[in-house]
Amino acid sequence: MICIISRTEGQGHGAEIVLEELLRAWTYPKTKLLIVSPPNSRILKVAEELGYENIPLIIKKEKILINIIYILKLKPYLKKIKLIHAWQAKSYEIGYFLSKLLNVPLYVTLHDHPLSNIYVWKKQKIIRFVANRSQKVVCVSNAVKVECQNAGYRNNLIVINNGLKNSLKNSIIKKNNYTRIRIGFLGMYAVWKGFDIVANYIEDLSTAENLEWHLYGTIHKNYLDVSEMLKNKYFGKVFFHGDKHSSQIFSNIDLLLHCSVSFDSYPTVLLEAARAGIPVIASNLGGASEIVLHNITGYLFNPKNPEIAKEYIKKLLESAKLRDEMGTNAKKHFESDLTVEMMVRKYHELWVSND
């Protein structure tokens, strides 16, 4: 039995979306999965829904002794475990402790840059310490693998790209019969997602009559004033939708902007766009180039030179044929290279290779 630990509470983000996809697509009944995750988490709810064995993970922040006592109490429930897999960096410490307690191998997945500023320096050292003592480190992109090597990770680094279910399989991508082109952006919740760039595009392209902007995610506090200004100044052309399900988002846009100004390991939003047959204009920082085929399924640009992306927007606005071609190419690329089935097969091969 494989024990997957996901410490993320609530809905989570890309890493949790991908783990849910893996659990829903798992087709290897002889390789049993045990899910350990917080009671209020997306992952535990999915595990319960799908009938996986599961254990609620009740961990208190900064309460090391209490957490150790709790983990010790888990030991009787983990006797059948042959391998532990820590799904995100925040799960590494628990995974490492349990692997030592049970004397079983530890595998980890790294979804972020190893020196990401979302982790304090102490946490970065802990992540590297655990990774260098695990049997396998799964990097979600070649870009992450290269950065791990540069950061002093010396252990067995392998790449397994994240994948998504082909929920639109055998269906026809809906064409937009609307007179305006709808550009989507899904990064309102974080400064590093590049809304500053998007806001400038909205201003610079304000005279385009055939254009609408649809912006998603909880608005970061830094953007409350500017978002209110844009909504009022360009009423009927700029829309802030908050958090929505991906199916609602990608049925409501014709083009996706991805403007991350920092390393973005393997952006799930780009997988979702490809699945929906939506062309993209994407920042090239991180693993985007492993999803977006430049000039074929969309365009890549360096966010330090945002003017080039504005030219790409204009090019796609002017040509319905180009948008359709790129969208069709994106859908084909997804079906051949980016599906969850490929990810599931590779994780299964990884885990059974330990037997």
Phi, psi and omega in degrees: 000139179259127178261117177257123180253124175232111186273353185290128177272164177065208184284329183073196181227225187301316183298323181283326175300316183291321178296320175300317178300317179298315181296322181287335184258002184295124186232030182238082186299336180283341176257096184283146179243135172245127184254126177243115186201157181300152184301327183265014188271153174305318187291318179293322178297318178295318179300317178294317180300319185271356176084019175284146169299139183210155178226125176295136180256109183252094184242135180254131182298132177065016178248074189298311183297315179299319181294320179297317178299318180296316181296322177300325180291340180283341189308314181299335182273357187243021184296331183275359186287131176254343185199142176246135177236115176275118192282327176227167184301325181292348178264356187299314185298316179295317179299318180296315181297315180294322180296322177290319181298321184263351182058049178234159180295151175244127170246152179224154171244136177247116182262350186237169170300135183298339178246029181302140180285002171287346176248136173291163186302324180297317179294322178301319179293322178295317180300314180293319179303311181292316181301320182286352177245007175266161182286324180218141172244114179270119175262136185281353176204162174296329178298318178294319180301315180299317181292327176295316178299319179293333183269004176094016173285124187245000186273189183289098180266125176232161180247124168232109180292142172295154178218164179232155175294140178278075186291343179261012183303138179062017176245160180266129178295128182291130177273147180277114177266004180284151184281343180257151175269128185257113178263131181251148175219132188245024187243032184291342188277347185219138182298321185288353177283351168090031179296333177303320178295315181297318180301321177294321177297319180301316179293313185293330183254021186294339181277352179286114184286338186263028189231136172232152178243127179238114188245133189236153178110155175298129186288124177297147183303330179293342187248007183298315183290312183293326179292321177295319179297314182295320181298320181282320183292324182240050182303131181089355179236338180238125185231131175252118189256351185072204181277128178223157176291148184303326180296325177289321183294309189279354170269358185242006179227159179246345185207138180249134172256130178232111194238032183306132181261001174232167179308126179237108196307305183197080194300117179300326182299329179287327173296316181297321178295315179298318179301323181275356181073038181252123176293152184229155167239114194231141170301140183267014181276113180104221189264012182301324182291348176272355178244313183268126176265110186300132181071002181241307178251357181164202181229147174249146178212156175273122183296347173286346177232068187291344181298326181295324179294325178297324177292324176295321177300313181300319181299317181286329177295326186278345187227104175296325180298316180295318178299316181295317181297313181294321178297317178296317178297321180297317180297317179295319179297318178300311184295331182269333191227349193235016186277161179294330181300323178293318178296314181300315181299319182290322176293321178298314179299321179296312185290319182285341178293345178278345182295000000 
